[in-house]
Amino acid sequence: MKLKIFSCVFFFFSFICVCMQSRASCLGERSGKGEFQWSEANSIRSRNGSWQLEVHPVLTSDENESPVVLRQCATDRSKVVLILERSASVYFSLSGNEFIIINRPVRNKYEILTGKSAYLLANERHLLNRSVGTLIYDAISKSLYPSQPVFFLPKLENWENGLMRFVISGQAAVDGAQEISDYCFQVEYRVTDGNVNVKPAEAKGGMCVFNP
């Protein structure tokens, strides 16, 4: 039932965006990465210029629910891939065929979402992939045990040759305990086999952030 409701919301916003943005084109800079805020219109284009992600602010709703649209620049075909509650970081692969969104919703645990551009646009029912984020979260939880993450704040450090490097930081606590401790890890995720490698990170360069 939840999946059905979720899909209906996406179909609704897809229809609205197609109607309101029918003349839109890929005008974003070919930076390959950038930041989205729910209240600000913005476009981030892949470095090869083939794909673009856009946020279209909805300022008339009681809730923050601005659609993030994936657009194929050659055909102007588009699709809503995410409803943005607060903010997000966006990263395209070098080819532009894949992307990562680190979604920062209105809660303490951020989401690592991955997408294959052509796959998502091929079928309205194809959604962003949450499995990479789940694998990394589980690996961090295992490293922290018996504590568990209270804040889970990932940042993408590097992405090349099928290897994603993250800095994952935040605060953790044992269930029911009042004491909270900081943590910061370097995480490598290998795309080919799904292997996750976790090791302690040095708190330098502002990469380790312990609360939102």
Buried (B, 14 or more C-beta within 10 A) or exposed (E): EEEEEEEEEBEEBBEBBBEEBEEBEBEBEBEBBBBBBBEEEBBBBBBBEBBBBBBBBBEEEEEBBBBBBBBBBEEEEBBBBBBBBBBBBBBBBEEBBBBBBBBBBEEBBBBBBBBBBEEBBEEEEBBBBBEBBEBBBEBBBEBBEEBEBBBBBBBBBEBEEEBBBBBBBBBBBBEEEEEBEBBBBBBBBEBEEEEBEBEEBEBEEEBBBBEB
